[in-house]
Each structure stands twice: as structure tokens, then as C-alpha cells.
Amino acid sequence: MAKRGLGKGLGAFIDESSLITVESTEGVLKLKVNDIEPNRAQPRKNFDKEKLEALSASIKEHGIIQPIVVRKTESGYEIVAGERRWRAAKMAKISEIPAIVRDYSPQALTEVAMIENLQREDLNPIEEALGYRALMDDYDMTQEQISERLGKSRSSIANSLRLLSLEPEFQEYVISGKISEGHARCLLSLSGYTLREFLINRIIEQELSVRQTEQLAKSLSSVHTEKKEKEPDGVDIQIERIRKSIEDRLGTKVNIRHGAKKGKIEIEYYGNNDLDRLLALMKLN
């Protein structure tokens, strides 16, 4: 799935006057890998093992072409940019790594880590949203300010932040890549854990596209709204129990239209495979 790159570089995001260069930017040092630690402000939490192994193999053969950027700490050095290269170097059992040492303010450190990953398109949608949230919460930046500095629309940032309102277990599906950001936005259109859980199961089981997921979410939402608008009497409560029992048995949405002399049971299915599954449950195939 293609991701949108950023329209502006780091220079547009960070005021260079706030950065103090300890060593000349052209002065690349050789630092011991074990003297360097990861950046605690790093927004990226997941590193693809296969890609890391491929980078490690490349480093073994060709070395590290682009130095990492670090800042001095009491115990050694902390990574500002280049954690993937550092991890791959450790994996390749390389003892030293080329680095540029700079002194960044805490805010600049967070911003650089965030923007480096966004520019490289290394963050998954949840990590990206958490990065925006950190800039807003820790440094009082508004969505408009982030939008201006990143060259991204405010609406895209707002949509990204909305993903954080999903239940943590549903966020994990996005992090792992089992569903896309587009699928996750469809989940946001539904209220309540049960409906969202039902939809996410259908996305995975039926391998639904985002378009198909949008249509199903719209259908689920309208059915849910109709039920909420009805004020149940005693008969309706009994019918609802029957409907729920059938729904639980079949594992799909069921609607019952009950009348004094006749009624109708509607059973939803999503594709041929789902239809075959329902027919098998009802012993009709």
C-alpha cells in the first residue's frame, strides 16, 4: 500500500537556530556502537525484522554510507536520526559506526525523530498518529502548525489522530498490517465495540477491499440506527431475543420483521464463501 511522502524537509520543520553543533556537520566521527543508545522520543516502535536483516547484510558488504546523527549524554550518546542503521550495525556485529554529534533541545530532538521517520515513510499509521499526538501534547503544537511545517493538509493530520480513538486491540490490527488505514477509518464510522469487532472479522475473513468495507459499514450503521429508533414492547423484546439467538448461531447480521399474521427473516451474507458457510450451517447444501 503506497504512502504519501512529505512535501518539506527537516529545515522547514525545525528552526536551525535552535540547534547547537558540537562537532562540525562535516566532521564525521567513529563511535563505538555499544556507547550509543536509542532515542527515547523515537515515535517508531516496530522494526521490520526482514528489512533489518537485509540492511544488516548490506552493511556487512558495503559498510554504512550515511552517518547517523547523535547527541552527547552523560552515559555516552543518544540517537537523533538513524536508529535502523544502528540496529543493523549491531546485528552485523560491527563495533564502530560513523556519526555526526549535535546538541539538540528536547523539543528539537522529538521533532527530528518524528520527521525523519515520516520522510522515510517508516511509520505505520498508528505510530504516525502517536507522533502527532506527542507533538501536540508535549509541545503545545496545533494541528495547523504541524500541517504547515510538514506540508501536509490539516484534514489528513486530523484523520490520522482519529485512529487513536479505536480500541487498542483494533489498533493492533493496523500496526500489524492486517488491515489498512482505510479499513480502520471504516471502523470509526461505527459506534460500539460489537459492531466494530464484527466488521473487522469480516474484513479479514472475506479479504474485503476498502470500498466493500465502506458499503458494509454503511449497511451495519443504518440497521443499528433503525433498531435504536424503535421503542420495543413485550413482543418486540421476545423477537429481539430470537433474532439475537439466530445471529449468534449463524455468525452474521439477522433482521426479523414481525407481524401479527406474517413476518420475514433477513440473513445477510458477504460473498459466495460466506453464503456457502451459512448454507452448510443450515444444512442446505
Secondary structure, DSSP 4 states (H G I P E B T S, - for coil): ------SS-HHHHS-GGG-B-SS-TT--EEEEGGGEE--TT-------HHHHHHHHHHHHHH---S-EEEEE-SSSEEEEE-HHHHHHHHHTT-SEEEEEE-B--HHHHHHHHHHHHHHTT---HHHHHHHHHHHHHHH---HHHHHHHHT--HHHHHHHHHGGGS-HHHHHHHHHTSS-HHHHHHHHTS-SHHHHHHHHHHHHHHT--HHHHHHHHHHHHHHHHHHHHS---HHHHHHHHHHHHHHHHHTS-EEEEE-SS-EEEEE---SHHHHHHHHHHTT--
